[in-house]
Amino acid sequence: MPLQSNVNVSVRYAPETTFGTAASAAGGQRLRRVSSTLALAKDAFTSNEVRSDQQVFDARHGTRRVGGALAGELSTQTFDDFLEAAMRGTWTAGVSGSNTQFTSLTVSGSAFQIGGGSWITQGFKVGDVIRLSGFTHANVAKNFRITALTATAATVTPQPAAMTSQATFSVAVQGKKLVNGTSIRSFTIEQNYPDIDISELYTGCRVGEMAIQLPPSGIATVNTTIVGQNGQNLASPSAPYFTNPVAETATGVLAGVNGSLYVDGAASAVITGLDFSINCNLSSTPVVGSNVVPDVFYGRTVITGNVSAYLESEALLNVFTDEEEIDIIAQIDAAGVAPADFLCFRFHRVKFTGISKTVGPDGGVVASFPFQALLRTGGAGTVYDQSTAVIQRSNV
């Protein structure tokens, strides 16, 4: 009788139309993973009655739930659906502008300067990663991130090359953006064990938390915590459930050494690590007369993290001491031909909630700052996305 190997287990998923009702078996997407701890769990309770034989006579199973986590290495496209579910928003195509909306485009210092229109009116925001097209120049097909914005000037990083005024051009926020919202999503997730021809099928699965770690040396990782309503075991011919799933994405994994990190508006070369989590605070309460919960409820979306850095001045210490509000922006680029694919994570209103450090005998002093990301409002009203976090992906 064969035994199931770890490496041959396949994880597939699909969005549900109705919570708790399995998605169509004709769909499905294979998911890249490092590990999975998804499993059906049940409450259990034991009889407390006292008998003459002084032994326990019965124990029962209670409410069923699905729990566990999917751990993986971060790559573009792979976790788009789960990021969308955790943020409770919807991926939206980036805005664009061209010589139809603007009369000219040129470079002034570190800014792209337009004539005859408004970056702000067109919908561009601070933090957006943009690309130019429609003409020939070194600035075309290159990633630039907006660091400051007025009606006519978009200050960007990296520094753009000098450029004469262009009359024919296009500039667009690359790919799609995701901001915090209140949408409700659920998934059907299958763990297929082909060596023994069975599957575990989990329904009513919501993304409870996504934790992302960006180490200074190593591959970026993502850990997706799942809370589900119910699960069942399937055997051939019902397994696998998803009969024709889409193949896994083929994009390269992301590493912390590729890209850029900005803290309090300045590029940082002393950050030793960044991690954060998006927590939807899911809960489910048992009901009388059913062994499954009626729903998995959302709480507030809470985004927290931790940034560690070598101490080079009092600047980061003062952020905590003086209860300052700063921004943290991490853009992680994929290796390959320019312009690089990327994921960009932006927190435009952050407070450090503590500080810890160990002053030892060797190396530099590293301080660790836990932080809370907060809803960004104001900021001239329209130059910032009104959200706790903003995620931009290069893929459309």
C-alpha positions in Angstrom: 0.0 0.0 0.0 1.6 3.4 -1.0 2.3 6.2 1.4 1.8 9.8 0.6 5.0 11.9 0.0 5.1 15.5 1.1 6.6 16.9 -2.1 3.7 15.4 -4.2 0.9 17.1 -2.3 -0.9 19.7 -4.3 -2.8 22.7 -2.9 -5.6 24.2 -5.1 -8.1 26.9 -4.4 -11.0 28.9 -6.0 -13.2 31.8 -4.8 -16.6 30.8 -3.6 -19.8 32.4 -5.0 -21.7 31.5 -1.8 -20.0 31.2 1.6 -19.6 27.5 2.6 -20.7 26.2 -0.8 -17.8 24.6 -2.7 -16.6 26.5 -5.8 -17.1 24.9 -9.2 -15.0 21.8 -9.7 -14.1 22.9 -13.2 -12.1 25.8 -11.9 -9.3 26.1 -9.4 -5.8 27.4 -9.2 -2.7 25.5 -8.1 -0.8 27.3 -5.3 2.9 27.4 -4.8 3.8 26.7 -1.2 6.5 25.8 1.2 4.2 24.1 3.7 0.6 23.7 4.8 -0.9 23.0 8.2 -4.6 23.2 7.0 -6.8 20.6 8.8 -10.3 20.0 10.0 -10.6 20.5 13.8 -13.5 19.8 16.1 -14.3 21.0 19.6 -14.3 18.1 22.0 -15.9 17.7 25.4 -16.0 14.9 28.0 -18.7 13.8 30.3 -18.4 15.0 33.9 -20.9 12.6 35.4 -19.9 10.5 38.4 -20.6 6.8 38.1 -20.3 3.9 40.5 -17.4 2.4 38.5 -15.7 5.9 38.9 -14.7 5.9 35.2 -15.5 8.2 32.2 -18.2 6.8 30.1 -18.5 9.2 27.2 -16.8 12.0 25.2 -18.3 13.8 22.3 -17.3 15.9 19.3 -18.6 19.4 18.9 -18.4 22.2 16.4 -16.3 21.6 13.3 -13.8 24.3 12.0 -11.0 24.5 9.5 -7.7 26.1 10.6 -4.1 26.3 9.8 -1.7 28.3 7.6 -0.2 28.2 4.1 3.4 29.2 4.1 5.2 30.3 0.9 7.9 32.4 -0.7 6.7 35.7 -1.9 6.4 36.2 -5.7 4.4 38.4 -8.0 1.0 37.1 -9.1 1.0 34.1 -6.8 -0.8 35.5 -3.8 -2.9 38.2 -5.5 -6.2 36.6 -4.5 -5.2 36.1 -0.8 -3.8 39.7 -0.6 -7.1 41.0 -1.9 -9.0 38.9 0.6 -6.8 40.1 3.5 -7.1 43.7 2.5 -10.8 43.3 1.9 -10.4 45.6 -1.2 -10.3 45.0 -4.9 -7.4 45.2 -7.2 -7.9 48.3 -9.4 -6.1 49.3 -12.5 -3.7 52.2 -12.1 -4.7 55.6 -13.5 -2.9 57.1 -16.5 -2.4 60.3 -18.4 -1.1 61.3 -21.8 -0.9 64.2 -24.2 -4.6 64.0 -24.3 -4.9 65.2 -20.6 -1.6 67.1 -20.5 0.0 69.3 -23.0 3.7 68.5 -22.2 6.0 66.4 -20.1 9.5 67.3 -19.1 12.0 66.8 -16.3 12.8 69.5 -13.7 15.3 68.3 -11.1 13.9 65.2 -9.5 10.3 65.8 -10.8 8.3 65.1 -13.9 6.7 68.4 -14.8 3.5 68.5 -16.9 1.7 71.4 -18.6 -2.0 72.0 -19.2 -3.4 69.6 -16.6 -3.1 68.2 -13.1 -1.5 65.0 -11.7 -3.9 65.2 -8.7 -7.0 65.7 -10.8 -6.0 62.7 -13.0 -5.8 60.5 -9.8 -2.1 60.0 -9.3 -1.0 59.5 -5.6 2.1 59.8 -3.5 3.7 56.4 -3.5 2.5 55.3 -6.9 5.0 53.5 -9.1 4.7 54.9 -12.6 6.1 54.1 -16.1 6.5 56.3 -19.2 5.8 55.2 -22.7 5.0 56.6 -26.2 8.4 58.1 -27.0 12.1 57.1 -27.0 14.2 58.1 -24.0 16.1 56.6 -21.1 13.2 57.4 -18.8 10.8 55.2 -20.8 9.9 51.8 -19.5 11.5 52.4 -16.1 10.0 52.2 -12.7 9.7 55.6 -10.9 8.0 56.0 -7.5 6.2 59.3 -6.7 7.6 60.7 -3.4 5.8 64.1 -3.5 3.1 65.5 -5.6 1.6 68.9 -6.7 -0.8 69.7 -9.5 2.1 70.0 -12.0 5.1 68.3 -10.5 5.6 64.6 -9.6 8.8 64.2 -7.6 10.1 60.7 -8.1 12.8 58.2 -7.2 15.1 57.2 -8.7 16.4 60.5 -10.2 15.1 60.7 -13.8 17.5 61.6 -16.6 17.4 65.0 -18.1 14.7 65.2 -20.8 13.5 67.8 -23.3 9.8 68.6 -23.3 7.7 65.9 -24.9 4.5 66.6 -26.8 3.5 62.9 -27.4 3.7 60.6 -24.4 1.9 58.5 -21.9 2.5 58.0 -18.2 0.7 55.3 -16.1 0.5 53.9 -12.6 1.9 50.4 -13.4 -0.3 47.4 -12.9 -2.9 47.4 -10.2 -3.4 48.8 -6.7 -5.1 47.5 -3.6 -6.4 49.6 -0.6 -8.2 48.5 2.5 -11.9 47.9 2.1 -14.8 46.0 3.6 -15.5 43.3 1.0 -16.2 39.8 2.2 -14.6 36.8 0.4 -14.3 33.1 0.9 -12.5 30.2 -0.8 -12.7 26.5 -1.3 -9.3 25.0 -0.7 -8.3 21.4 -1.7 -5.3 19.5 -0.4 -4.8 16.6 -2.9 -2.8 13.5 -2.0 -2.3 11.8 -5.4 -0.1 9.0 -4.2 -3.0 7.6 -2.2 -5.8 9.1 -4.4 -7.6 11.2 -1.7 -8.3 14.8 -1.1 -9.2 17.1 1.8 -11.8 19.7 0.7 -12.2 22.8 2.9 -15.1 25.2 2.4 -16.0 28.6 3.7 -12.3 29.5 4.1 -11.5 33.1 4.8 -8.1 34.7 5.0 -7.6 35.6 8.7 -4.1 37.0 8.5 -1.2 37.5 6.1 2.2 37.9 7.6 5.1 39.0 5.3 8.7 39.0 6.2 11.4 40.8 4.2 14.8 39.7 5.5 17.9 41.6 4.5 19.5 38.4 3.1 17.2 35.7 1.9 13.9 35.2 0.1 10.8 37.1 1.2 8.2 34.9 2.8 4.4 35.0 3.3 2.3 33.1 5.8 -1.4 33.0 5.2 -3.6 32.0 8.2 -6.9 30.4 7.1 -10.2 30.1 9.1 -12.8 27.9 7.5 -16.3 26.6 8.2 -16.1 22.9 7.3 -14.1 20.2 5.7 -14.6 16.7 4.2 -12.4 13.8 3.0 -12.8 12.7 -0.6 -11.7 9.5 -2.3 -11.5 8.4 -5.9 -13.4 9.0 -8.1 -14.3 12.2 -6.3 -10.7 13.1 -5.7 -9.2 15.3 -6.9 -12.1 17.8 -6.6 -10.7 20.5 -8.9 -10.6 18.6 -12.2 -8.6 21.1 -14.4 -6.8 23.6 -12.2 -4.7 26.4 -13.6 -1.0 25.7 -13.3 1.1 27.4 -10.6 2.4 30.9 -11.5 5.9 30.9 -12.9 7.2 34.2 -11.6 10.5 34.6 -9.7 10.6 34.7 -6.0 11.3 38.1 -4.4 14.3 38.9 -2.1 14.8 41.8 0.3 18.1 42.8 -1.3 16.3 43.7 -4.6 14.3 46.9 -4.4 14.2 49.9 -2.1 13.1 50.7 1.4 12.0 54.2 2.6 11.5 55.1 6.2 10.2 58.6 7.1 10.6 59.8 3.5 14.2 58.9 3.1 16.0 55.9 1.5 17.5 53.7 4.1 20.7 51.7 3.9 20.7 50.6 7.6 17.5 48.6 7.9 18.2 45.1 8.9 14.7 43.7 8.6 11.1 44.4 8.0 8.0 42.3 8.7 4.3 43.1 9.0 1.0 41.4 9.2 -2.6 42.2 8.0 -5.0 40.8 10.6 -8.7 40.6 9.9 -9.5 39.4 13.4 -11.8 36.6 12.3 -14.1 34.9 14.8 -16.8 32.2 14.7 -19.2 31.2 17.5 -20.9 27.8 17.7 -24.7 27.6 17.6 -27.2 25.2 19.0 -28.5 22.6 16.6 -25.6 22.6 14.1 -22.1 21.2 14.2 -20.8 24.0 11.9 -20.7 27.7 12.5 -23.1 29.8 10.5 -20.4 32.2 9.4 -16.8 33.3 10.0 -17.1 37.0 11.0 -14.7 39.8 10.3 -13.4 42.2 13.0 -11.3 45.3 12.5 -8.4 45.2 10.0 -5.3 45.7 12.1 -1.9 46.1 10.5 1.2 45.9 12.7 4.8 45.2 12.1 8.4 45.5 13.1 11.4 47.3 11.6 14.9 46.8 12.8 17.9 49.0 12.0 21.5 49.8 12.9 21.6 52.9 15.0 23.3 55.8 13.1 21.6 58.8 14.8 18.8 59.8 17.1 16.3 60.0 14.3 14.5 56.7 14.7 14.8 56.9 18.5 13.0 60.3 18.4 10.2 58.8 16.3 9.3 56.6 19.3 10.3 59.1 22.0 8.3 62.0 20.5 5.4 59.8 19.2 6.0 61.0 15.7 4.1 59.7 12.6 6.2 58.5 9.7 5.7 56.4 6.5 7.3 53.1 5.6 7.5 52.0 1.9 9.0 48.8 0.7 9.3 48.0 -3.0 10.6 44.5 -3.7 11.7 44.0 -7.3 11.9 40.7 -9.2 15.2 39.7 -10.8 15.2 40.0 -14.6 15.0 42.3 -17.5 14.1 45.9 -16.8 11.6 47.3 -16.0 11.4 44.8 -13.2 8.2 43.3 -11.9 7.5 44.3 -8.3 5.4 44.3 -5.3 5.2 47.6 -3.4 3.9 47.9 0.2 3.1 51.3 1.5 2.1 52.5 5.0 1.7 56.3 5.0 0.9 56.7 8.7 3.0 54.7 11.1 3.7 55.0 14.8 6.4 53.1 16.6 4.9 51.4 19.7 8.1 50.4 21.4 11.9 49.9 21.1 14.3 47.1 22.0 18.0 46.6 21.5 20.9 44.6 22.9 24.2 46.3 23.3 26.7 43.5 22.9 30.5 43.1 22.5 30.6 42.8 18.6 29.1 44.4 15.5 26.8 47.4 15.3 23.9 48.2 17.6 20.6 47.1 16.2 17.4 48.5 17.5 14.0 46.9 16.8 10.9 49.1 16.6 7.4 47.4 16.6 4.9 49.6 14.8 1.2 50.2 14.2 0.0 51.3 10.8 -3.0 53.7 11.0 -5.6 55.0 8.5 -4.1 57.8 6.4 -6.4 60.8 6.0 -5.8 64.4 5.1 -2.5 65.0 3.3 -4.0 67.8 1.2 -7.0 65.5 0.9 -6.2 64.0 -2.5 -2.5 63.3 -2.8 -2.6 60.1 -0.6 -4.8 57.0 -0.9 -7.1 57.1 2.1 -6.1 53.7 3.5 -4.1 52.1 6.3 -2.0 50.2 3.6 -1.6 50.4 -0.1 -0.3 47.5 -2.2 0.8 47.8 -5.8 1.6 45.0 -8.1 3.3 45.3 -11.5 1.2 42.6 -13.2 -2.1 43.7 -14.7 
